[in-house]
């Protein structure tokens, strides 16, 4: 008997003839913080939804085996039946909201469970304080940033006081500081209240230090164990684990602190070497430098974006960029990143200032012509996809872009292989759906390409592949601007970083210089080996020096 934990006993789930979960068994004790890892498409979301009855009640498919939470049988129960026992937070918080205001959303589950009004007010206030929502508790959900909505969704799941909390990529829309705040709050729930937390996340570098244990889901099978042991055997691992593998460190270490204690020998091996950025998949490719000759491609001056209620999201920003540049726009949630991208593209509201792309203002053009100046892939790529099949999406993009038939399909094939043209776009994996939205956008051949948080739902290999694809587009003459909270992707992709705060530019310069000076936006490798951004840079330097990775040091010196 597991009094407050989550237990799977030989659980198999088959959907459309394919086993997604194949004889899965594990036992998480009460008050465990467990990290679920695995490649994109491995079935992590399916496993999580099985805990609260969403699978198979709302997905179809066939399930066998036994699942219990706090000793209660899950099979035969709906999510509503289990609401007092299991809190669930999905990948898309907005899709799960049932009201339109923050405080109402937080109170909704407690109301449905018949919680006494006085107790409910107390719980809501505690959750507001726990998750830092005091300044938005009276606001409409639609007016919140994606990160704020994520925290509201977590709060709504907690109000009922569940024994177990299941979360699917809860930090994907959060900046590094906000992610730490949420994870710290979950850590307190585990240690102070005994809540069992099962969390799936692709940004493992954020979560590994908080977890007590880990589950690796791959090929329908689950491997359970300590975090270091599981990540060491996983095909998907954060940079610090990959660095440990490269250097032959024991463990491998899963936190910055542990890695620094082993790093002295590696620092000695790298002394006298300068990092060479390695971002493209093809051997020998390097980041191109932006072209210096000719006028800038993008020239934005004094751009302002204001919303009703006096909210100024963008406050007089200047941004000038040339072809071949790879720019990462970073900043805390609500700093104005998405508003800036939409204002540059011309579809979004612009309250003041000027934007010129190749001398033309995109806002002054009709949508069909605007797409030939600037293309924007939104944070939810599916928002660009309306057809019933991939082939129909490509044909529609060809028509809208007034280009020869087959143009979009060829771009898609160049971006990613193996997509079934008869598949529904919403049945694709996150990476495939992003590639399709990117292909649709590129069909009109815009010189300026804008992407808003493109790495949500992507594992490390998929993000490396995306960085390579965007690098190839930049090499071909596009200016690529990406809004992102993903510091590891920024290290792989960007040649220039622009940091926003309260709608204003607070830093703008070479990526290596900007991220090295920022504790918030520095990647893991830079925190262990100052001056180095990626494992690939370190591997290449060791190769150039002729020194093997195993000789790069396993000192117990903490290297601080």
C-alpha positions in Angstrom: 0.0 0.0 0.0 1.3 3.5 -1.0 -0.7 5.8 1.3 0.0 9.1 -0.5 1.9 8.2 -3.6 1.4 7.2 -7.3 1.7 3.5 -8.3 1.6 1.9 -11.8 1.3 -1.9 -11.9 1.9 -3.4 -15.4 0.1 -0.6 -17.2 -0.3 -0.9 -21.0 -2.1 1.6 -23.1 -2.7 1.1 -26.8 -3.9 3.7 -29.2 -4.6 3.2 -32.9 -2.9 -0.2 -32.6 0.4 1.1 -31.2 1.4 0.5 -27.5 2.3 3.9 -26.1 2.8 2.4 -22.6 4.0 -1.1 -22.5 3.8 -2.9 -19.2 4.8 0.2 -17.2 5.4 -0.3 -13.4 6.8 2.1 -10.8 6.0 3.2 -7.3 6.4 6.9 -6.2 6.2 7.3 -2.4 4.2 10.0 -0.7 6.0 13.4 -0.9 8.3 12.4 -3.8 9.3 15.0 -6.4 9.8 12.8 -9.6 11.0 14.0 -13.0 9.6 12.2 -16.0 12.0 12.4 -19.0 12.1 11.0 -22.5 12.3 12.0 -26.2 9.6 14.1 -27.9 6.7 11.8 -28.7 7.7 9.1 -26.2 4.3 9.2 -24.5 5.1 11.3 -21.4 1.9 13.3 -21.7 -0.1 10.1 -22.1 1.4 8.7 -18.9 0.6 11.9 -17.0 -3.0 12.0 -18.2 -3.4 8.4 -17.1 -2.8 9.4 -13.5 -6.0 11.6 -13.3 -8.2 9.5 -15.8 -7.9 11.7 -18.8 -6.4 8.6 -20.5 -8.4 6.7 -21.6 -11.7 8.4 -20.6 -11.2 11.3 -23.0 -8.7 9.9 -25.5 -10.0 6.5 -26.4 -7.7 3.6 -26.7 -7.3 0.4 -24.5 -5.7 0.3 -21.1 -4.8 -2.6 -18.9 -3.1 -2.8 -15.6 -3.7 -0.9 -12.3 -3.0 2.7 -11.3 -3.5 3.9 -7.8 -3.1 7.4 -6.2 -3.0 7.6 -2.4 -4.4 4.0 -2.4 -7.4 4.9 -4.5 -8.0 3.0 -7.8 -7.9 5.3 -10.8 -9.4 3.1 -13.4 -13.2 3.6 -13.7 -12.9 7.2 -12.4 -13.1 10.4 -14.4 -10.9 13.5 -13.8 -13.9 15.1 -12.0 -14.1 12.1 -9.6 -10.4 12.4 -8.9 -10.3 16.3 -8.6 -9.8 16.2 -4.8 -7.0 13.7 -5.2 -5.0 14.6 -8.3 -4.2 18.1 -9.6 -3.3 18.2 -13.3 -1.7 21.0 -15.3 -1.5 20.5 -19.0 0.9 22.0 -21.6 -1.6 24.6 -22.7 -3.0 26.4 -19.6 -5.4 28.6 -21.6 -7.2 25.6 -23.0 -7.9 24.3 -19.5 -9.3 27.5 -18.0 -13.1 27.6 -17.4 -13.5 31.2 -16.3 -12.1 34.6 -17.5 -10.6 36.1 -14.3 -7.6 35.0 -12.2 -9.4 34.8 -8.8 -12.4 33.1 -10.2 -10.3 30.5 -11.9 -8.4 29.8 -8.7 -11.6 29.3 -6.8 -13.5 27.3 -9.4 -12.3 23.8 -8.4 -12.9 24.5 -4.7 -16.4 25.7 -5.5 -17.2 22.5 -7.4 -16.0 20.4 -4.5 -18.2 22.3 -2.1 -15.4 23.9 0.0 -16.7 26.3 2.7 -16.4 29.9 1.4 -14.2 31.1 4.2 -11.8 28.1 3.8 -11.9 28.7 0.0 -10.9 32.4 0.4 -8.0 31.3 2.7 -6.8 28.7 0.2 -6.9 31.1 -2.7 -5.0 33.8 -0.8 -2.3 31.2 0.2 -2.0 30.1 -3.4 -1.7 33.7 -4.7 1.1 34.3 -2.2 2.8 31.0 -2.9 3.0 31.6 -6.7 3.5 35.3 -6.7 0.1 36.2 -8.3 -0.9 39.1 -6.0 -0.4 41.7 -8.6 -2.6 39.9 -11.2 -5.3 38.3 -9.0 -8.0 40.8 -10.3 -7.0 40.7 -13.9 -8.6 38.9 -16.9 -6.8 35.7 -17.9 -6.6 36.9 -21.5 -4.5 39.9 -20.4 -1.8 37.8 -18.8 1.5 36.8 -20.2 1.9 33.1 -21.0 4.1 32.6 -18.0 1.5 34.3 -15.7 -1.2 32.0 -17.1 1.0 29.0 -16.4 1.3 30.0 -12.7 -2.5 30.5 -12.5 -3.0 27.0 -13.9 -0.7 25.5 -11.3 -2.5 27.5 -8.6 -5.9 26.3 -9.8 -4.7 22.7 -9.5 -3.5 23.3 -6.0 -6.5 24.9 -4.5 -8.3 21.6 -3.9 -5.4 20.4 -1.8 -4.7 17.3 -3.8 -2.4 14.4 -2.6 -0.7 14.3 -6.0 0.2 17.0 -8.5 0.9 16.1 -12.1 2.4 18.7 -14.4 3.2 18.6 -18.2 6.0 21.0 -19.0 5.1 23.6 -16.4 8.1 25.9 -17.0 8.0 25.9 -20.8 6.5 29.4 -20.9 8.4 30.8 -18.1 11.6 32.9 -17.9 14.4 31.4 -15.8 13.6 33.4 -12.7 9.9 32.7 -12.9 10.6 29.0 -13.5 12.8 28.9 -10.4 10.0 30.5 -8.4 7.5 27.9 -9.5 9.8 25.0 -9.0 10.7 26.3 -5.5 7.0 26.5 -4.7 6.6 22.9 -5.8 9.6 21.9 -3.8 8.0 23.4 -0.7 4.7 21.6 -1.4 6.7 18.3 -1.5 8.7 18.9 1.7 6.2 20.8 3.8 2.9 19.3 2.8 3.9 15.8 1.5 2.4 16.4 -1.9 3.6 13.9 -4.5 4.8 15.7 -7.7 5.2 14.0 -11.0 6.5 16.4 -13.6 7.5 16.1 -17.3 9.8 18.7 -18.7 12.1 19.1 -21.7 14.2 21.8 -20.1 15.8 19.4 -17.7 18.5 21.9 -16.8 15.9 23.7 -14.8 14.3 20.8 -13.0 17.0 18.2 -12.2 18.3 19.9 -9.1 14.8 19.9 -7.5 13.9 16.2 -8.2 14.3 13.3 -5.8 14.0 10.7 -8.5 13.4 10.3 -12.2 11.5 8.1 -14.7 12.8 7.5 -18.2 10.1 6.7 -20.7 11.4 5.4 -24.0 9.9 2.9 -26.4 6.9 2.4 -24.1 9.1 1.2 -21.2 9.9 3.0 -18.0 13.2 2.9 -16.1 13.2 4.4 -12.6 16.0 5.4 -10.3 18.0 8.3 -8.9 18.1 11.5 -11.1 21.8 11.2 -11.9 21.6 7.5 -12.8 18.5 8.0 -15.0 19.8 11.0 -16.8 23.2 9.4 -17.3 21.5 6.6 -19.2 19.0 8.8 -21.0 19.3 9.8 -24.7 17.9 13.1 -23.6 20.0 14.9 -21.0 20.8 18.5 -20.0 24.1 20.1 -21.0 25.8 19.6 -17.7 25.2 15.9 -17.9 26.5 15.8 -21.5 29.6 17.8 -20.3 30.1 15.2 -17.6 30.0 12.4 -20.2 32.4 14.2 -22.4 34.9 14.8 -19.6 34.5 11.3 -18.0 33.3 12.7 -14.7 31.7 10.1 -12.3 28.0 10.3 -11.7 27.5 12.2 -14.0 26.8 15.4 -12.1 23.3 16.9 -12.7 23.7 20.3 -11.0 26.1 23.2 -11.6 27.5 22.9 -8.2 28.4 19.2 -8.7 29.9 20.0 -12.1 32.1 22.8 -10.8 33.6 20.5 -8.2 34.9 18.3 -11.1 35.9 21.1 -13.5 39.4 22.1 -12.5 41.1 19.6 -14.8 38.9 20.4 -17.7 39.6 24.1 -17.3 43.3 23.4 -17.4 42.8 21.4 -20.7 41.0 24.3 -22.2 43.5 27.0 -21.1 44.8 28.8 -24.1 42.0 27.8 -26.4 39.2 30.0 -27.7 35.7 28.7 -28.3 34.6 28.3 -31.9 30.8 28.4 -32.2 29.3 25.2 -33.5 25.6 25.4 -34.3 25.0 23.7 -37.6 24.4 20.0 -38.1 26.6 19.7 -41.1 30.3 19.0 -40.2 32.5 22.1 -40.5 29.8 24.7 -40.6 30.1 27.8 -38.5 28.0 30.8 -37.6 28.1 33.4 -40.3 28.7 37.0 -39.5 26.0 39.5 -40.4 26.6 41.4 -43.6 28.1 44.8 -43.0 27.6 46.3 -46.5 24.4 48.1 -47.6 21.5 49.5 -45.6 20.0 47.5 -42.7 17.2 45.1 -43.5 15.1 46.0 -40.4 15.0 49.5 -39.0 12.6 50.1 -36.0 12.6 53.4 -34.3 10.8 54.4 -31.1 8.3 51.5 -31.3 5.5 51.7 -28.7 2.7 49.2 -28.0 0.0 50.1 -25.6 -3.0 48.2 -24.4 -6.2 49.3 -22.8 -5.8 50.3 -19.2 -2.6 52.2 -19.8 -0.5 49.1 -20.1 2.6 49.9 -22.2 4.1 46.6 -23.3 6.7 48.2 -25.6 8.2 51.6 -24.7 10.1 53.3 -27.4 12.3 50.5 -28.6 14.9 51.0 -31.3 16.1 47.9 -33.2 18.3 47.8 -36.3 19.3 44.5 -37.9 20.9 43.3 -41.1 20.6 40.2 -43.2 22.2 37.0 -41.9 21.8 38.1 -38.2 20.6 35.6 -35.6 19.0 37.6 -32.8 17.6 36.2 -29.6 15.2 38.5 -27.8 15.1 37.6 -24.1 13.6 39.0 -20.9 11.2 38.1 -18.1 7.6 37.3 -18.7 5.7 40.4 -19.6 8.7 42.3 -20.7 7.2 42.9 -24.1 8.9 40.3 -26.3 5.8 39.0 -28.1 4.3 42.4 -28.5 7.5 43.6 -30.1 7.6 40.8 -32.6 4.0 41.3 -33.6 4.6 45.0 -34.0 7.6 44.4 -36.2 5.6 42.0 -38.3 2.9 44.6 -38.9 -0.1 42.6 -37.8 0.2 43.6 -34.1 -0.9 46.9 -32.7 1.7 49.7 -32.9 0.9 52.8 -30.8 3.9 54.8 -32.0 7.2 54.7 -33.8 8.2 53.4 -37.2 9.1 50.1 -38.7 10.8 49.6 -42.0 11.7 46.3 -43.6 13.8 46.9 -46.7 12.4 50.4 -46.6 8.7 49.3 -46.4 6.4 49.5 -43.4 4.7 46.1 -43.1 1.7 47.6 -41.3 0.9 49.7 -44.4 0.5 46.6 -46.6 -2.3 44.0 -47.0 -1.7 40.7 -45.2 -0.8 38.9 -48.5 1.9 41.5 -49.2 3.0 41.7 -45.6 3.9 38.1 -45.6 6.6 38.8 -48.2 8.3 41.3 -45.9 8.1 39.5 -42.5 6.9 36.1 -41.4 6.0 35.3 -37.8 5.6 31.9 -36.3 3.6 32.3 -33.1 4.2 30.6 -29.8 1.5 28.1 -30.8 2.4 27.1 -34.3 -0.9 25.4 -34.7 -2.5 28.9 -34.8 -1.2 29.1 -38.4 -2.5 25.7 -39.5 -6.1 25.3 -40.6 -6.3 22.6 -43.2 -7.2 18.9 -42.6 -3.9 17.5 -44.0 -0.3 18.5 -44.3 -0.6 18.4 -48.1 -3.6 20.8 -48.0 -1.6 23.2 -45.7 1.2 23.3 -48.2 -1.1 23.8 -51.2 -2.8 26.7 -49.3 0.5 28.3 -48.5 1.5 28.1 -52.2 -1.7 29.8 -53.2 -1.4 32.5 -50.5 2.2 33.1 -51.4 1.5 33.1 -55.2 4.3 30.7 -55.8 4.5 27.6 -57.9 2.8 24.5 -56.6 5.0 22.3 -54.5 7.1 25.2 -53.1 5.9 24.8 -49.5 6.2 21.0 -49.7 9.8 21.2 -50.8 10.7 23.7 -48.0 9.1 21.3 -45.5 11.0 18.4 -46.9 14.2 20.4 -46.5 13.4 21.2 -42.9 12.4 17.8 -41.7 12.1 14.3 -43.2 9.4 11.7 -43.0 6.2 13.8 -42.4 3.1 12.0 -43.9 1.5 14.5 -46.2 -1.9 12.9 -45.4 -1.5 13.4 -41.7 -3.6 16.0 -39.8 -1.4 18.9 -38.7 -2.6 18.5 -35.1 -1.6 14.9 -35.1 2.1 15.8 -35.7 4.7 16.0 -33.0 5.7 19.4 -31.6 8.8 19.5 -33.8 7.0 18.4 -36.9 4.2 21.0 -36.3 6.7 23.7 -35.8 8.5 22.7 -39.1 5.2 22.8 -40.9 4.3 26.3 -39.6 7.9 27.4 -40.5 7.5 26.0 -44.0 4.2 27.8 -44.5 5.7 31.1 -43.3 8.8 30.7 -45.5 6.8 30.0 -48.6 6.3 33.7 -49.1 10.1 34.1 -48.9 10.1 36.9 -46.2 13.6 38.4 -45.6 12.7 38.9 -41.9 11.8 35.8 -40.0 10.3 36.1 -36.5 9.7 33.2 -34.1 8.0 33.4 -30.7 9.1 30.8 -28.2 9.7 28.1 -30.9 11.3 25.5 -28.6 8.3 24.7 -26.4 7.7 21.0 -26.5 11.1 20.2 -28.1 13.8 18.0 -26.6 17.5 18.8 -26.9 18.2 17.0 -30.2 15.1 18.8 -31.7 16.3 22.1 -30.5 19.8 21.6 -31.9 18.2 20.7 -35.2 16.1 23.8 -35.1 19.1 26.0 -34.4 20.9 24.4 -37.4 17.9 25.0 -39.7 17.6 28.6 -38.6 21.3 29.0 -39.0 21.0 27.8 -42.6 18.2 30.3 -43.3 20.4 33.1 -41.9 23.3 32.0 -44.0 21.0 32.2 -47.0 20.3 35.9 -46.3 17.4 36.0 -43.9 17.4 38.0 -40.7 16.1 35.6 -38.0 14.8 37.0 -34.7 13.6 34.6 -32.0 11.9 35.5 -28.8 12.9 32.9 -26.2 13.3 32.0 -22.5 15.4 29.1 -23.5 19.0 30.0 -22.6 20.4 26.7 -23.9 18.8 27.2 -27.3 20.1 30.8 -27.3 23.6 29.5 -26.7 23.2 27.2 -29.8 21.5 29.7 -32.1 22.2 33.4 -31.4 25.0 35.6 -32.7 23.3 38.6 -30.9 21.1 39.0 -27.9 18.7 41.7 -27.0 17.3 41.8 -23.5 14.1 43.6 -22.7 12.7 44.8 -19.4 9.4 46.6 -18.9 9.2 47.2 -22.6 12.6 48.7 -23.0 16.0 47.4 -24.3 18.4 47.0 -21.4 21.2 45.1 -23.2 22.0 44.6 -26.9 25.2 43.0 -28.1 27.1 39.9 -29.1 25.5 36.7 -27.6 28.7 35.5 -25.8 29.2 38.9 -24.2 25.6 39.4 -23.1 24.8 36.0 -21.7 28.2 35.7 -19.9 27.4 38.9 -18.0 23.9 37.7 -16.9 23.4 35.0 -14.2 19.8 34.7 -15.4 20.5 34.0 -19.1 23.8 32.2 -18.9 23.7 28.6 -20.2 24.9 25.7 -18.0 28.3 25.3 -19.7 29.1 28.9 -19.2 28.4 28.6 -15.5 30.8 25.7 -15.2 33.4 26.9 -17.7 33.3 30.7 -18.0 33.6 31.8 -21.7 32.3 28.6 -23.1 28.6 28.3 -24.1 28.0 24.8 -25.4 29.2 21.2 -25.0 30.0 21.2 -28.8 32.4 24.1 -28.4 34.2 22.2 -25.6 34.3 19.0 -27.6 35.8 20.7 -30.6 38.5 22.5 -28.5 39.5 19.2 -26.9 39.7 17.6 -30.4 41.8 20.5 -31.7 44.2 20.2 -28.8 44.5 16.5 -29.3 43.6 15.7 -25.7 41.0 13.0 -25.0 37.9 13.9 -23.0 38.9 11.3 -20.4 42.1 13.3 -19.7 40.3 16.5 -19.1 40.1 16.1 -15.4 38.0 14.5 -12.7 39.4 16.6 -9.8 37.3 17.0 -6.7 38.4 20.6 -6.4 35.2 22.6 -6.4 36.7 25.1 -8.9 34.8 28.0 -7.4 
